[in-house]
């Protein structure tokens, strides 16, 4: 995540994929829709723009009155930025490039010395009173924040208070800001096959899980989390049997999961986070490609479903159900509605 640093003022700006710089009016309000605002009449209303091209960062002056300077030279066209370049918008607004990584969604600290928290899938955070918060990515580019009792959409530029009374601002990046390198990696070096195999005892007190990724089997053992995933797997199979569309298959509300598991939001999110973390660590140790954001689970506000489409369920050693993704054929008796 690229950033520019003002050493005089001890301030840092984390760049968005399209980042505009301009002037406040006399009441301290921004005249135009810009990302970073400066005081002073030497700054034009829309002074300059930095943008991400997909592979590199570029700077251009927006016909400002007093100009924008890059390493002392006036900027007259889109100019490539390099690490440690100096950008000058005015006599007092002089900034140095200190990071040129690709734009991502992140939590931005109010304190310049604190590291940002880049958000990729699901993150566990802690507040001052040891309250757990989870932030995760759902469909349609939305990010959700959840605690022990509820969840909601997290809005761009929203302020959060976390541990030690630290203040953070949620900075949302649009999906199209993904790098060309990331897109290429996802195309050329992706996981081609994945399935989950559940083995549950007759009394359903013990649930074991095997994840099959490409040509490897990963034994994940027995965990409470696996029973939660089993419930989601069964719902996916039920909905497929009922000829629901792929978009509608498998969704279970968080309220339903709380009742089924006897757990609150926070515990359910903790279990889901641990399941994803366990699988990620095993894949990393085997030098497999990184997991896509929604490899294991799909989420939207108030609901969740299993993302993997190849599922096998064995109960007391016998096949209960088998979901095959190409034709969605179910090789078992109907399971019925989960409860």
NUFITI-228096 format. One line per field, with one value per residue (C-alpha): residue in three letters; x, y, z; residue number from 1; chain. Coordinates in Angstrom, 3 decimals. Example, Ala and Ser with C-alpha at 12.3 -4.5 7.8 and 13.67 -1.06 7.14 Angstrom:
BEGIN
rest c(ALA; SER) .
u c(12.300; 13.670) .
v c(-4.500; -1.060) .
w c(7.800; 7.140) .
nr c(1; 2) .
kette c(A; A) .
This chain:
BEGIN
rest c(UNK; UNK; UNK; UNK; UNK; UNK; UNK; UNK; UNK; UNK; UNK; UNK; UNK; UNK; UNK; UNK; UNK; UNK; UNK; UNK; UNK; UNK; UNK; UNK; UNK; UNK; UNK; UNK; UNK; UNK; UNK; UNK; UNK; UNK; UNK; UNK; UNK; UNK; UNK; UNK; UNK; UNK; UNK; UNK; UNK; UNK; UNK; UNK; UNK; UNK; UNK; UNK; UNK; UNK; UNK; UNK; UNK; UNK; UNK; UNK; UNK; UNK; UNK; UNK; UNK; UNK; UNK; UNK; UNK; UNK; UNK; UNK; UNK; UNK; UNK; UNK; UNK; UNK; UNK; UNK; UNK; UNK; UNK; UNK; UNK; UNK; UNK; UNK; UNK; UNK; UNK; UNK; UNK; UNK; UNK; UNK; UNK; UNK; UNK; UNK; UNK; UNK; UNK; UNK; UNK; UNK; UNK; UNK; UNK; UNK; UNK; UNK; UNK; UNK; UNK; UNK; UNK; UNK; UNK; UNK; UNK; UNK; UNK; UNK; UNK; UNK; UNK; UNK; UNK; UNK; UNK; UNK; UNK; UNK; UNK; UNK; UNK; UNK; UNK; UNK; UNK; UNK; UNK; UNK; UNK; UNK; UNK; UNK; UNK; UNK; UNK; UNK; UNK; UNK; UNK; UNK; UNK; UNK; UNK; UNK; UNK; UNK; UNK; UNK; UNK; UNK; UNK; UNK; UNK; UNK; UNK; UNK; UNK; UNK; UNK; UNK; UNK; UNK; UNK; UNK; UNK; UNK; UNK; UNK; UNK; UNK; UNK; UNK; UNK; UNK; UNK; UNK; UNK; UNK; UNK; UNK; UNK; UNK; UNK; UNK; UNK; UNK; UNK; UNK; UNK; UNK; UNK; UNK; UNK; UNK; UNK; UNK; UNK; UNK; UNK; UNK; UNK; UNK; UNK; UNK; UNK; UNK; UNK; UNK; UNK; UNK; UNK; UNK; UNK; UNK; UNK; UNK; UNK; UNK; UNK; UNK; UNK; UNK; UNK; UNK; UNK; UNK; UNK; UNK; UNK; UNK; UNK; UNK; UNK; UNK; UNK; UNK; UNK; UNK; UNK; UNK; UNK; UNK; UNK; UNK; UNK; UNK; UNK; UNK; UNK; UNK; UNK; UNK; UNK; UNK; UNK; UNK; UNK; UNK; UNK; UNK; UNK; UNK; UNK; UNK; UNK; UNK; UNK; UNK; UNK; UNK; UNK; UNK; UNK; UNK; UNK; UNK; UNK; UNK; UNK; UNK; UNK; UNK; UNK; UNK; UNK; UNK; UNK; UNK; UNK; UNK; UNK; UNK; UNK; UNK; UNK; UNK; UNK; UNK; UNK; UNK; UNK; UNK; UNK; UNK; UNK; UNK; UNK; UNK; UNK; UNK; UNK; UNK; UNK; UNK; UNK; UNK; UNK; UNK; UNK; UNK; UNK; UNK; UNK) .
u c(0.000; 1.713; 2.226; 3.799; 5.400; 5.666; 8.710; 8.076; 4.570; 5.116; 2.154; 1.636; -0.948; -1.842; -2.715; -5.917; -5.901; -7.075; -5.894; -6.643; -5.087; -6.749; -7.629; -10.075; -12.323; -12.317; -14.617; -12.288; -14.539; -13.371; -14.633; -14.380; -14.495; -10.816; -8.945; -6.354; -6.932; -4.425; -4.736; -3.404; -4.270; -1.161; -3.010; -5.589; -9.053; -8.071; -4.311; -2.869; -3.674; -1.751; -3.155; -2.361; -2.025; -2.178; 1.609; 2.977; 2.110; 1.803; 1.555; -0.007; -0.680; -4.305; -3.485; -2.941; -2.110; 1.294; 2.181; 3.282; 6.950; 8.603; 12.192; 12.306; 11.020; 7.536; 5.076; 3.458; 2.218; 1.667; 5.021; 6.275; 6.915; 9.898; 10.773; 12.137; 10.881; 9.924; 6.580; 5.970; 2.442; 3.375; 6.112; 4.835; 3.340; 6.460; 6.059; 8.387; 7.408; 8.158; 6.135; 5.057; 3.180; -0.238; -3.410; -5.381; -8.234; -6.782; -7.201; -5.193; -3.776; -4.074; -0.529; 2.113; 4.463; 1.897; 1.808; -1.317; -3.440; -3.986; -7.255; -7.477; -10.164; -11.002; -9.297; -9.721; -9.273; -9.535; -10.980; -9.967; -12.350; -11.073; -14.098; -13.444; -14.270; -14.109; -13.777; -14.321; -15.011; -18.442; -19.918; -20.264; -17.074; -18.635; -16.746; -18.557; -17.740; -19.064; -19.027; -20.605; -24.171; -24.488; -22.826; -23.128; -21.527; -18.334; -18.339; -15.399; -13.653; -15.397; -13.440; -12.865; -11.485; -9.391; -7.025; -5.116; -7.697; -6.028; -8.004; -8.171; -9.843; -11.244; -9.974; -11.764; -10.147; -12.166; -11.656; -10.455; -7.355; -5.922; -2.497; -1.757; 0.706; -2.004; -4.394; -1.702; -0.807; -4.450; -4.661; -1.313; -0.745; -4.132; -5.586; -7.415; -9.316; -10.557; -12.959; -13.930; -14.468; -16.385; -16.440; -18.954; -19.873; -23.381; -24.214; -22.573; -20.357; -17.163; -16.467; -13.239; -12.309; -9.991; -9.293; -8.242; -6.390; -5.090; -3.221; -2.759; -4.872; -4.688; -5.919; -7.423; -8.388; -11.356; -12.520; -15.748; -15.212; -15.617; -19.142; -20.022; -18.632; -20.562; -23.837; -23.007; -22.096; -25.412; -27.345; -25.490; -26.446; -30.089; -30.409; -28.773; -31.254; -34.031; -32.679; -31.781; -29.485; -25.808; -26.176; -28.835; -27.374; -26.096; -26.795; -27.424; -28.144; -25.867; -28.932; -29.628; -26.014; -26.121; -29.156; -27.697; -24.304; -25.396; -22.757; -22.782; -21.514; -18.054; -17.470; -18.795; -16.521; -13.591; -14.181; -14.505; -11.341; -9.438; -10.658; -9.433; -6.146; -5.498; -6.017; -3.885; -0.979; -1.065; -1.147; 1.687; 3.810; 3.215; 4.176; 0.770; -0.640; -2.228; -5.932; -8.332; -10.294; -13.465; -11.897; -13.529; -16.497; -18.748; -20.211; -22.781; -24.460; -26.110; -25.445; -22.686; -22.200; -19.545; -17.735; -16.191; -18.499; -17.113; -18.273; -18.323; -20.048; -19.623; -21.652; -20.672; -18.476; -21.251; -21.680; -24.377; -24.046; -21.691; -21.885; -20.075; -19.697; -19.822; -23.397; -24.317; -25.353; -26.035; -25.030; -27.103; -30.511; -32.056; -30.757; -33.769; -33.742; -31.012; -32.114) .
v c(0.000; 3.154; 6.131; 9.594; 11.160; 14.807; 14.924; 18.535; 17.806; 14.142; 13.091; 10.153; 9.752; 6.275; 6.443; 5.231; 3.905; 7.375; 9.977; 13.675; 16.593; 19.992; 22.952; 23.469; 26.504; 29.088; 26.963; 23.969; 22.164; 20.440; 22.226; 19.165; 15.398; 14.912; 12.470; 14.767; 18.425; 21.158; 24.698; 27.734; 29.744; 28.495; 25.179; 24.996; 23.578; 20.441; 20.639; 17.248; 13.559; 10.363; 7.179; 3.472; 2.141; -1.520; -1.883; 1.515; 4.866; 8.035; 11.746; 14.587; 18.258; 19.331; 22.715; 24.165; 27.867; 27.383; 23.973; 20.611; 19.673; 16.249; 16.270; 20.011; 19.741; 20.959; 18.176; 18.726; 15.209; 11.882; 11.106; 7.800; 7.819; 6.123; 5.399; 8.453; 10.893; 14.290; 15.843; 19.541; 20.956; 24.256; 25.761; 23.877; 20.782; 18.780; 15.003; 12.053; 8.698; 6.041; 3.077; 2.126; -1.128; -1.704; -0.166; -2.353; -1.989; -1.207; 0.246; 3.459; 4.492; 8.054; 7.712; 8.006; 5.600; 2.784; 0.298; 0.063; -3.114; -4.360; -6.269; -9.211; -11.608; -11.955; -10.269; -10.541; -7.316; -6.438; -3.294; -1.646; -3.760; -7.001; -7.148; -9.083; -7.591; -9.303; -7.575; -9.663; -9.217; -10.145; -10.077; -7.001; -5.482; -4.918; -5.245; -6.384; -5.640; -8.079; -8.359; -10.770; -9.635; -8.223; -7.334; -4.508; -2.987; -1.050; 2.287; 3.896; 6.526; 5.209; 5.629; 2.705; 2.697; -0.377; -1.443; 1.219; 3.787; 3.792; 5.417; 3.865; 4.870; 2.277; 2.983; 0.901; 0.155; -0.844; -4.379; -3.018; -1.683; -5.224; -5.394; -6.935; -9.169; -10.430; -11.063; -12.944; -15.005; -15.912; -17.064; -18.815; -20.228; -21.124; -24.064; -26.223; -28.636; -28.575; -30.658; -31.253; -34.723; -34.876; -37.951; -37.626; -40.118; -41.550; -39.331; -36.312; -35.652; -36.035; -34.454; -35.015; -33.107; -33.729; -30.981; -32.167; -29.443; -30.365; -33.663; -33.365; -34.435; -32.314; -34.020; -31.249; -33.546; -33.180; -29.695; -27.950; -25.758; -28.771; -29.429; -25.832; -26.362; -29.642; -27.793; -25.399; -28.311; -30.035; -26.843; -26.517; -30.072; -29.568; -26.400; -28.110; -30.999; -28.400; -26.957; -23.563; -21.459; -21.399; -17.825; -18.936; -22.286; -22.909; -19.643; -19.916; -16.863; -16.100; -16.212; -19.783; -20.775; -19.304; -21.450; -24.603; -24.247; -22.598; -19.908; -16.126; -14.106; -13.708; -17.421; -18.379; -15.844; -17.077; -20.662; -19.623; -17.533; -20.461; -22.865; -20.575; -19.940; -23.657; -24.394; -21.431; -22.534; -26.091; -24.890; -22.435; -25.191; -27.259; -24.326; -24.257; -20.997; -18.621; -19.060; -16.661; -14.452; -16.558; -19.998; -21.622; -19.365; -16.810; -14.092; -11.347; -9.266; -11.641; -14.844; -17.282; -20.343; -22.881; -21.817; -25.170; -27.055; -30.600; -32.166; -35.682; -36.520; -39.871; -40.628; -43.618; -44.810; -44.729; -42.189; -39.700; -37.296; -36.391; -33.114; -32.979; -29.469; -30.059; -31.352; -30.888; -34.520; -35.818; -39.438; -40.146; -40.100; -36.686; -35.195; -33.069; -29.664; -29.011; -27.919) .
w c(0.000; -1.244; 1.044; 1.094; 4.141; 5.218; 7.504; 8.610; 9.842; 10.817; 8.696; 6.357; 3.583; 2.347; -1.332; -2.938; -6.506; -7.627; -5.129; -5.638; -3.773; -3.362; -1.149; 1.704; 1.722; 4.522; 6.675; 6.456; 4.014; 0.845; -2.254; -4.510; -4.040; -3.223; -1.021; 0.616; 1.466; 2.273; 3.634; 1.802; -1.300; -3.093; -3.381; -6.170; -5.611; -7.549; -7.537; -8.543; -8.886; -8.156; -9.664; -9.825; -13.380; -12.401; -12.276; -11.181; -9.592; -11.686; -10.810; -12.808; -12.177; -12.735; -14.315; -10.853; -10.494; -8.874; -10.241; -8.843; -8.684; -8.747; -7.509; -8.207; -11.780; -12.830; -13.649; -17.069; -17.871; -16.164; -14.530; -13.112; -9.361; -7.721; -4.108; -2.226; -4.901; -3.490; -4.466; -3.772; -3.918; -2.208; -0.020; 3.023; 1.395; 0.547; 0.589; 0.068; -1.451; 1.161; -0.187; -3.721; -3.138; -4.708; -3.185; -0.778; 1.697; 5.119; 8.578; 8.738; 12.138; 13.424; 14.781; 12.033; 13.818; 13.990; 11.120; 8.985; 9.008; 5.463; 5.030; 2.643; 3.879; 7.588; 10.532; 14.297; 16.303; 19.993; 21.603; 24.902; 26.977; 25.375; 23.120; 19.923; 16.546; 13.174; 9.824; 6.715; 3.030; 1.719; -1.766; -4.001; -2.566; 0.868; 4.131; 7.270; 10.903; 13.494; 17.275; 19.744; 19.042; 15.522; 12.241; 9.741; 6.658; 7.375; 5.568; 3.811; 6.007; 9.135; 12.391; 14.783; 18.340; 19.138; 21.945; 23.887; 22.706; 19.303; 16.506; 13.041; 9.790; 7.420; 3.894; 1.293; -2.030; -5.070; -6.480; -9.848; -8.089; -8.001; -9.520; -12.890; -11.078; -8.730; -11.618; -13.536; -10.475; -9.948; -13.580; -14.039; -10.570; -9.163; -7.295; -9.855; -7.616; -4.041; -1.982; 1.636; 3.114; 6.399; 8.676; 11.488; 14.212; 14.471; 17.449; 15.689; 18.697; 16.653; 13.244; 11.330; 8.197; 5.246; 2.713; -0.736; -2.644; -6.094; -5.556; -1.784; 1.198; 4.354; 7.519; 9.664; 12.516; 14.878; 15.834; 16.818; 13.756; 11.501; 12.725; 11.879; 8.357; 8.170; 8.804; 5.970; 3.689; 4.353; 3.590; 0.278; -0.666; 0.386; -1.719; -4.704; -4.417; -4.451; -7.738; -6.311; -8.474; -7.643; -6.363; -3.869; -2.772; 0.713; 2.532; 6.282; 8.438; 11.372; 13.628; 12.488; 13.083; 16.576; 17.413; 15.826; 17.509; 20.764; 20.208; 19.814; 16.850; 18.313; 18.894; 15.467; 13.796; 15.878; 14.748; 11.106; 11.313; 12.851; 10.147; 7.386; 9.218; 9.711; 6.018; 4.937; 7.140; 5.787; 2.179; 2.763; 4.285; 1.140; -1.154; -2.828; -4.294; -1.753; -1.088; -2.831; -0.409; -0.631; -1.122; 1.922; 2.701; 1.021; 3.231; 2.998; 5.678; 8.146; 6.165; 5.278; 3.076; 2.178; -0.990; -1.931; -4.311; -4.086; -0.813; 0.624; 3.909; 5.686; 8.780; 10.891; 8.007; 5.383; 2.591; 3.517; 0.582; -2.236; -4.137; -7.487; -8.984; -12.797; -12.953; -9.274; -9.045; -5.539; -4.885; -1.781; -0.182; 0.538; 3.783; 4.623; 6.326; 8.878; 12.319) .
nr c(1; 2; 3; 4; 5; 6; 7; 8; 9; 10; 11; 12; 13; 14; 15; 16; 17; 18; 19; 20; 21; 22; 23; 24; 25; 26; 27; 28; 29; 30; 31; 32; 33; 34; 35; 36; 37; 38; 39; 40; 41; 42; 43; 44; 45; 46; 47; 48; 49; 50; 51; 52; 53; 54; 55; 56; 57; 58; 59; 60; 61; 62; 63; 64; 65; 66; 67; 68; 69; 70; 71; 72; 73; 74; 75; 76; 77; 78; 79; 80; 81; 82; 83; 84; 85; 86; 87; 88; 89; 90; 91; 92; 93; 94; 95; 96; 97; 98; 99; 100; 101; 102; 103; 104; 105; 106; 107; 108; 109; 110; 111; 112; 113; 114; 115; 116; 117; 118; 119; 120; 121; 122; 123; 124; 125; 126; 127; 128; 129; 130; 131; 132; 133; 134; 135; 136; 137; 138; 139; 140; 141; 142; 143; 144; 145; 146; 147; 148; 149; 150; 151; 152; 153; 154; 155; 156; 157; 158; 159; 160; 161; 162; 163; 164; 165; 166; 167; 168; 169; 170; 171; 172; 173; 174; 175; 176; 177; 178; 179; 180; 181; 182; 183; 184; 185; 186; 187; 188; 189; 190; 191; 192; 193; 194; 195; 196; 197; 198; 199; 200; 201; 202; 203; 204; 205; 206; 207; 208; 209; 210; 211; 212; 213; 214; 215; 216; 217; 218; 219; 220; 221; 222; 223; 224; 225; 226; 227; 228; 229; 230; 231; 232; 233; 234; 235; 236; 237; 238; 239; 240; 241; 242; 243; 244; 245; 246; 247; 248; 249; 250; 251; 252; 253; 254; 255; 256; 257; 258; 259; 260; 261; 262; 263; 264; 265; 266; 267; 268; 269; 270; 271; 272; 273; 274; 275; 276; 277; 278; 279; 280; 281; 282; 283; 284; 285; 286; 287; 288; 289; 290; 291; 292; 293; 294; 295; 296; 297; 298; 299; 300; 301; 302; 303; 304; 305; 306; 307; 308; 309; 310; 311; 312; 313; 314; 315; 316; 317; 318; 319; 320; 321; 322; 323; 324; 325; 326; 327; 328; 329; 330; 331; 332; 333; 334; 335; 336; 337; 338; 339) .
kette c(A; A; A; A; A; A; A; A; A; A; A; A; A; A; A; A; A; A; A; A; A; A; A; A; A; A; A; A; A; A; A; A; A; A; A; A; A; A; A; A; A; A; A; A; A; A; A; A; A; A; A; A; A; A; A; A; A; A; A; A; A; A; A; A; A; A; A; A; A; A; A; A; A; A; A; A; A; A; A; A; A; A; A; A; A; A; A; A; A; A; A; A; A; A; A; A; A; A; A; A; A; A; A; A; A; A; A; A; A; A; A; A; A; A; A; A; A; A; A; A; A; A; A; A; A; A; A; A; A; A; A; A; A; A; A; A; A; A; A; A; A; A; A; A; A; A; A; A; A; A; A; A; A; A; A; A; A; A; A; A; A; A; A; A; A; A; A; A; A; A; A; A; A; A; A; A; A; A; A; A; A; A; A; A; A; A; A; A; A; A; A; A; A; A; A; A; A; A; A; A; A; A; A; A; A; A; A; A; A; A; A; A; A; A; A; A; A; A; A; A; A; A; A; A; A; A; A; A; A; A; A; A; A; A; A; A; A; A; A; A; A; A; A; A; A; A; A; A; A; A; A; A; A; A; A; A; A; A; A; A; A; A; A; A; A; A; A; A; A; A; A; A; A; A; A; A; A; A; A; A; A; A; A; A; A; A; A; A; A; A; A; A; A; A; A; A; A; A; A; A; A; A; A; A; A; A; A; A; A; A; A; A; A; A; A; A; A; A; A; A; A; A; A; A; A; A; A; A; A; A; A; A; A; A; A; A; A; A; A) .
